[in-house]
């Protein structure tokens, strides 16, 4: 099953090292690929810290989380929760 949802980055400082690490931690437990796609941009693996940082997400950017697997909805929601968190601690 494929699932995708679009979320708005809520953190005022965007996706920097700490929230990027949390995104990777949220995606890693799932045994299938989880991707991030910024509006009008490329698709990046949510399991790679370097790739997540290269997304260059800023507060207010729309990011689509895409996953395909038995528990795709849970993966999308886990990563989306990090994207919509207002704090990175």
ZICOR-V324813 format. One record per pair of residues at least 24 apart in sequence whose ideal C-beta (glycine too) atoms are under 10 Angstrom apart, sorted by the first residue. I is the first residue (numbers start at 1). J is the second residue. D is the distance in whole Angstrom. If there is no record, write none. Layout:
# ZICOR-V324813
i->{I | I}
j->{J | J}
d->{D | D}
This chain:
# ZICOR-V324813
i->{1 | 1 | 1 | 1 | 1 | 1 | 1 | 2 | 2 | 2 | 2 | 2 | 2 | 2 | 2 | 3 | 3 | 3 | 3 | 3 | 3 | 3 | 3 | 3 | 3 | 3 | 3 | 3 | 4 | 4 | 4 | 4 | 4 | 4 | 4 | 4 | 4 | 4 | 5 | 5 | 5 | 5 | 5 | 5 | 5 | 5 | 5 | 5 | 5 | 6 | 6 | 6 | 6 | 6 | 6 | 6 | 6 | 6 | 6 | 7 | 7 | 7 | 7 | 7 | 7 | 7 | 7 | 7 | 7 | 7 | 7 | 7 | 7 | 8 | 8 | 8 | 8 | 8 | 8 | 8 | 8 | 8 | 9 | 9 | 9 | 9 | 9 | 9 | 9 | 9 | 9 | 9 | 9 | 9 | 9 | 9 | 10 | 10 | 10 | 10 | 10 | 10 | 10 | 10 | 11 | 11 | 11 | 11 | 11 | 11 | 11 | 11 | 11 | 11 | 12 | 12 | 12 | 12 | 12 | 12 | 13 | 13 | 13 | 13 | 14 | 14 | 14 | 14 | 14 | 14 | 14 | 14 | 15 | 15 | 15 | 15 | 15 | 15 | 15 | 15 | 15 | 15 | 15 | 15 | 15 | 16 | 16 | 16 | 17 | 17 | 17 | 17 | 18 | 18 | 18 | 19 | 19 | 19 | 19 | 19 | 19 | 19 | 19 | 19 | 20 | 20 | 20 | 20 | 20 | 20 | 20 | 20 | 20 | 20 | 20 | 20 | 21 | 21 | 21 | 21 | 21 | 22 | 22 | 22 | 22 | 22 | 22 | 22 | 22 | 22 | 23 | 23 | 23 | 23 | 23 | 23 | 23 | 23 | 23 | 23 | 23 | 23 | 23 | 23 | 23 | 23 | 24 | 24 | 24 | 24 | 24 | 24 | 24 | 24 | 25 | 25 | 25 | 25 | 26 | 26 | 26 | 26 | 26 | 26 | 26 | 26 | 26 | 27 | 27 | 27 | 27 | 27 | 27 | 27 | 27 | 28 | 29 | 29 | 29 | 29 | 30 | 30 | 30 | 30 | 30 | 30 | 30 | 30 | 30 | 30 | 31 | 31 | 31 | 31 | 32 | 32 | 32 | 32 | 32 | 32 | 32 | 33 | 33 | 33 | 33 | 33 | 33 | 34 | 34 | 34 | 34 | 34 | 34 | 34 | 34 | 34 | 34 | 35 | 35 | 35 | 35 | 35 | 35 | 36 | 36 | 36 | 36 | 36 | 36 | 37 | 37 | 37 | 37 | 37 | 38 | 38 | 38 | 39 | 39 | 46 | 46 | 46 | 46 | 46 | 46 | 47 | 52 | 52 | 57 | 59}
j->{67 | 68 | 69 | 70 | 71 | 72 | 73 | 32 | 66 | 67 | 68 | 69 | 72 | 73 | 76 | 34 | 65 | 66 | 67 | 68 | 69 | 71 | 72 | 73 | 74 | 75 | 76 | 77 | 35 | 37 | 64 | 65 | 66 | 67 | 68 | 72 | 73 | 76 | 63 | 64 | 65 | 66 | 67 | 73 | 76 | 77 | 79 | 80 | 83 | 37 | 39 | 62 | 63 | 64 | 65 | 66 | 76 | 80 | 83 | 36 | 61 | 62 | 63 | 64 | 65 | 76 | 77 | 79 | 80 | 81 | 82 | 83 | 84 | 57 | 59 | 60 | 61 | 62 | 63 | 80 | 83 | 84 | 38 | 55 | 57 | 58 | 59 | 60 | 61 | 62 | 63 | 82 | 83 | 84 | 85 | 86 | 59 | 60 | 82 | 83 | 84 | 85 | 86 | 87 | 57 | 58 | 59 | 82 | 83 | 84 | 85 | 86 | 87 | 88 | 58 | 59 | 60 | 86 | 87 | 88 | 58 | 59 | 87 | 88 | 55 | 56 | 57 | 58 | 59 | 60 | 61 | 88 | 52 | 53 | 54 | 55 | 56 | 57 | 58 | 59 | 61 | 63 | 82 | 83 | 88 | 53 | 57 | 88 | 49 | 52 | 53 | 88 | 87 | 88 | 89 | 52 | 53 | 57 | 82 | 83 | 85 | 87 | 88 | 89 | 46 | 48 | 49 | 50 | 51 | 52 | 53 | 54 | 55 | 57 | 82 | 88 | 49 | 52 | 53 | 82 | 88 | 52 | 78 | 79 | 81 | 82 | 83 | 85 | 88 | 89 | 47 | 48 | 49 | 51 | 52 | 53 | 55 | 57 | 63 | 65 | 78 | 79 | 80 | 81 | 82 | 83 | 48 | 49 | 50 | 51 | 52 | 53 | 79 | 82 | 49 | 78 | 79 | 82 | 65 | 75 | 77 | 78 | 79 | 80 | 81 | 82 | 83 | 52 | 65 | 67 | 75 | 76 | 78 | 79 | 82 | 78 | 71 | 74 | 75 | 78 | 67 | 69 | 70 | 71 | 72 | 74 | 75 | 76 | 78 | 79 | 69 | 70 | 71 | 75 | 67 | 68 | 69 | 70 | 71 | 72 | 75 | 66 | 67 | 68 | 69 | 72 | 75 | 65 | 66 | 67 | 68 | 69 | 72 | 75 | 76 | 78 | 79 | 64 | 65 | 66 | 67 | 68 | 79 | 63 | 64 | 65 | 66 | 79 | 83 | 62 | 63 | 64 | 65 | 66 | 62 | 63 | 64 | 63 | 64 | 75 | 76 | 78 | 79 | 82 | 83 | 79 | 79 | 82 | 83 | 86}
d->{9 | 7 | 7 | 7 | 9 | 5 | 8 | 10 | 7 | 7 | 4 | 8 | 6 | 10 | 10 | 10 | 8 | 8 | 6 | 8 | 9 | 9 | 4 | 5 | 9 | 8 | 5 | 9 | 9 | 8 | 6 | 7 | 4 | 7 | 9 | 9 | 10 | 7 | 10 | 7 | 6 | 9 | 10 | 9 | 5 | 8 | 9 | 6 | 10 | 9 | 8 | 5 | 7 | 5 | 8 | 10 | 10 | 9 | 10 | 10 | 9 | 7 | 6 | 8 | 6 | 9 | 10 | 8 | 4 | 9 | 9 | 4 | 5 | 10 | 8 | 6 | 7 | 6 | 8 | 10 | 8 | 7 | 9 | 9 | 5 | 7 | 6 | 7 | 5 | 8 | 6 | 10 | 6 | 8 | 9 | 10 | 7 | 9 | 10 | 7 | 5 | 6 | 5 | 9 | 9 | 9 | 6 | 9 | 8 | 9 | 6 | 6 | 7 | 6 | 9 | 5 | 10 | 7 | 9 | 9 | 9 | 7 | 9 | 7 | 9 | 8 | 5 | 4 | 6 | 9 | 7 | 9 | 7 | 7 | 10 | 6 | 7 | 4 | 8 | 9 | 8 | 8 | 9 | 8 | 9 | 8 | 9 | 7 | 8 | 10 | 7 | 9 | 9 | 4 | 7 | 9 | 10 | 9 | 6 | 8 | 7 | 9 | 4 | 10 | 10 | 10 | 6 | 9 | 9 | 4 | 5 | 9 | 8 | 9 | 9 | 9 | 6 | 8 | 9 | 10 | 9 | 10 | 10 | 9 | 9 | 5 | 9 | 8 | 7 | 10 | 9 | 10 | 9 | 10 | 5 | 10 | 9 | 9 | 10 | 9 | 9 | 6 | 10 | 10 | 5 | 7 | 7 | 5 | 10 | 9 | 6 | 10 | 9 | 9 | 10 | 9 | 10 | 8 | 10 | 8 | 9 | 4 | 5 | 9 | 7 | 5 | 9 | 9 | 9 | 8 | 7 | 10 | 7 | 6 | 9 | 10 | 9 | 9 | 8 | 8 | 7 | 6 | 9 | 6 | 8 | 8 | 4 | 10 | 8 | 9 | 7 | 9 | 9 | 10 | 6 | 6 | 3 | 8 | 8 | 7 | 7 | 8 | 7 | 7 | 8 | 10 | 9 | 7 | 7 | 5 | 9 | 9 | 8 | 5 | 8 | 9 | 6 | 8 | 7 | 4 | 7 | 9 | 9 | 6 | 7 | 6 | 8 | 7 | 8 | 9 | 7 | 5 | 8 | 6 | 7 | 5 | 8 | 8 | 8 | 8 | 10 | 10 | 5 | 9 | 10 | 10 | 10 | 10 | 8 | 9}
